[in-house]
């Protein structure tokens, strides 16, 4: 049953030779890897306005110059990550750049930040998508967590089916969102030009007494949440069709162009309409209602906005498993993250991402505003380290035109560092958990790496000196009576060696005498050792006996404990048997020089 359900949800297994068919074209990659960045249009302007309105409605005109500053930073990031793509075509983004140029510890900081960021991406996207739905249908507000968890489950299953299949399905709503937002912007601009907008808004340049530089910087840093996801393309270069780096660079430029246009368009409309942030009605929802009324076009915009916000998480589902693979390849994450599943994706990374993001959504009760600061800090740390790493690279290599490239990365590094610091100082009470969690993640990386290095050192052999040691074999078979299961186990043991000992534990002398008499009558050609247990324990006497045998024969023989075990016809029968064998096996695992083997006996009824 579990196998059939898996095939229904995930699809048929794919051959390793089909891996090339899983590579993405530019259009599919734009949908899969840009959905996070493009979806941030739905809340980027809103985050700016939330900060500005604290100084009064007259301060909302500052959203326009702040939005232009965000666009400037977007341009710098696009140019910078385009350079990263051609410099590191194997992918890995900030992790590889920082590790290569700034050292392993810094690389792990970037990698750990990105992993945390991708988990937050899924949590934020699903929460923001729920916001869009509850804005259109307020009655669903109390079910926000359930809606978000359902979407995370859907995306996890879709990505387990393979990157190409998920791209084919998910590309449609992404492009529908882009079309819907452009229709909204064009309609809104047309309405503004024709005088259809009558909102009274403060003119650009109006003096506002209580607006400080600190407030503007805080609003700018909040607006930069619209840039999250820009780095995903440089992380996932191996997912592109060849020539991978050229296709990745072209996709990055397309994403930047579309994102910049939509972001400034929404910011302008929000200003012209005099939109104020509303916890239960998003800025895009208010703009769509003011432009189209609450008719079919409004619900169409809200529908595709909700979809893109949910599907923004798909960027993380594409990038997280690849980054986890690279960290695992460098022995900083479990080897399980290097394994491709039935559909050629890194299934363990996908499942891990889905589980942890679901935990976050539940813990924060699906409130986007509580998650975005964590999300933004998680992405701007790698932004800063990536820029700094590229600066060091240009200083080392000094290739043709390196001064211009170095200048771009320097401006980007200083800007992203300033944004990171602003987030830390202005929203420390919301982001402090990142600074607790990140050191734990990095410490875990080092512990995993140390373990793998120790294991490699312990298992490594000298080809010239180390040879297999040939010993004899002593097999100990614990028996509970004379049954077909015991006969089956003894038959197998005697096929391996003549040195077989059966061990029986009795609780009183009569019990032991009966067993010895039956064994003598049966005469299987195997010596029976009977042990008396005064405290009704089966495990302890057997363990003491095995330790004695091990001590006497360690130099000459391998000790193998052969444990008979029932294999039941129905799964629920299993709980009625095998408790003693399971306990014995658990105890024996701690014995250094004892081999544990199981002889299954399949029951027919």
Protein Blocks (a to p, Z undefined) as FASTA:
>chain_A
ZZmmmmmmnopcddfklmmmmpccfklmmmmmmmmmmmmmmmmmmmmmmmmmmnojklmm
mmmmmmmmmmmmmmmmmmmmmmmmmmmmngnijmmmmmmmnojklmmmmmmmmmmmmmmm
mmmmmmmmmmmmmmmmmmlmmmmmmmmmmmmmmmmmmmmnojklmmmmmmmmmmmmmmmm
mmmmmmmmmmmmnopaccdcddehiacfklcfklmmmmmmmmmmmmgoklmmmmmmmmpc
cdfklmmmmmmmmmmmmmmmmmmmmmmmmmmnopacdfklcfklmmmmmmnopafklmmm
mmmmmmmmmmmmmmmmmmmmmmmmmmmmnopacfklmpccfkopafklmmmmmmmmmmmm
mmnnopaklmmmmmmmmmmmmmmmmmmmmmmmmmmnopghklmmmmmmmmmmmmmmmmmm
mmmmmmmmmmmmmmmmmmmmmmmmmmmmmmmmmmmmmmpccfklmccdddddddddddfb
dcfklmmmmmmmmmmomcdcdddddfbfklmmmmmmmmmmnonopacdddddfkopaklm
mmmmmmmmmmmmmmmpccdddddddddfbfklmmmgoklmmmmmmmmmmpmklccddddd
ddfZZ
